């Protein structure tokens, strides 16, 4: 992903509200799931959309945003470890 596009995607996360907007918040896209459920990456929409094709028929296929398995593991570990700010 070009750096400029990545910066546009991540910009809202850099404004100081990302943790409160993601952690322990119900997904508005996937019924019955949390955006990020601390301690449970497999039940967190963030982890699902980055590591599976769940969003392939959405407006944006998020699985293509972070293709590095190391980065996906880092995100999964952060969630599993409690998703602390």
C-alpha positions as CSV (number, residue, x, y, z in Angstrom):
1,X,0.0,0.0,0.0
2,X,1.5,3.4,-0.9
3,X,2.5,5.4,2.1
4,X,0.1,8.3,1.4
5,X,-2.9,5.9,1.2
6,X,-1.8,4.2,4.4
7,X,-1.5,7.6,6.1
8,X,-5.1,8.5,5.0
9,X,-6.4,5.2,6.3
10,X,-4.6,5.5,9.7
11,X,-5.1,9.2,10.1
12,X,-8.2,8.9,12.3
13,X,-6.2,6.6,14.6
14,X,-3.6,9.2,15.2
15,X,-6.0,11.9,16.6
16,X,-6.1,10.5,20.1
17,X,-9.5,8.8,19.9
18,X,-8.6,5.5,18.4
19,X,-8.5,3.5,21.6
20,X,-11.8,4.7,22.9
21,X,-13.4,4.3,19.4
22,X,-12.1,0.7,19.0
23,X,-11.8,-1.1,22.3
24,X,-15.0,-2.4,23.9
25,X,-17.2,-0.8,21.2
26,X,-19.8,-2.8,19.3
27,X,-19.1,-3.2,15.6
28,X,-21.5,-1.3,13.4
29,X,-20.7,-3.7,10.6
30,X,-20.6,-7.2,12.1
31,X,-23.5,-8.0,14.3
32,X,-22.7,-9.4,17.7
33,X,-19.0,-8.6,17.6
34,X,-16.9,-5.9,19.2
35,X,-14.5,-3.8,17.2
36,X,-11.8,-4.9,19.6
37,X,-12.5,-7.3,22.4
38,X,-9.6,-7.2,24.9
39,X,-8.2,-10.6,25.5
40,X,-9.9,-12.2,22.5
41,X,-8.5,-11.4,19.0
42,X,-10.5,-14.1,17.3
43,X,-13.7,-12.3,18.4
44,X,-12.5,-8.8,17.4
45,X,-13.6,-7.4,14.1
46,X,-10.3,-5.5,13.7
47,X,-8.4,-8.8,13.8
48,X,-10.9,-10.5,11.5
49,X,-11.0,-7.9,8.8
50,X,-7.2,-7.7,8.7
51,X,-6.6,-11.4,8.7
52,X,-9.5,-12.9,6.8
53,X,-11.6,-12.2,3.7
54,X,-14.6,-11.2,5.8
55,X,-14.6,-7.7,4.3
56,X,-13.9,-8.8,0.7
57,X,-17.4,-7.8,-0.5
58,X,-17.5,-4.6,1.5
59,X,-16.5,-1.3,0.0
60,X,-12.9,-1.8,1.1
61,X,-11.2,-5.2,1.4
62,X,-9.3,-4.7,4.6
63,X,-7.4,-7.9,4.3
64,X,-5.1,-6.2,1.8
65,X,-4.2,-3.3,4.1
66,X,-1.7,-5.1,6.3
67,X,-0.2,-8.1,4.6
68,X,2.7,-8.6,6.9
69,X,2.2,-11.6,9.0
70,X,4.4,-10.1,11.7
71,X,2.2,-7.0,11.8
72,X,-1.0,-9.1,11.9
73,X,0.6,-11.1,14.8
74,X,1.5,-7.9,16.6
75,X,-2.1,-6.6,16.4
76,X,-3.5,-10.0,17.4
77,X,-1.1,-10.2,20.4
78,X,-2.0,-6.6,21.4
79,X,-5.6,-7.6,21.5
80,X,-5.0,-10.9,23.3
81,X,-2.9,-9.1,25.8
82,X,-5.7,-6.8,26.8
83,X,-5.6,-4.1,24.1
84,X,-4.0,-1.5,26.4
85,X,-3.5,2.1,25.2
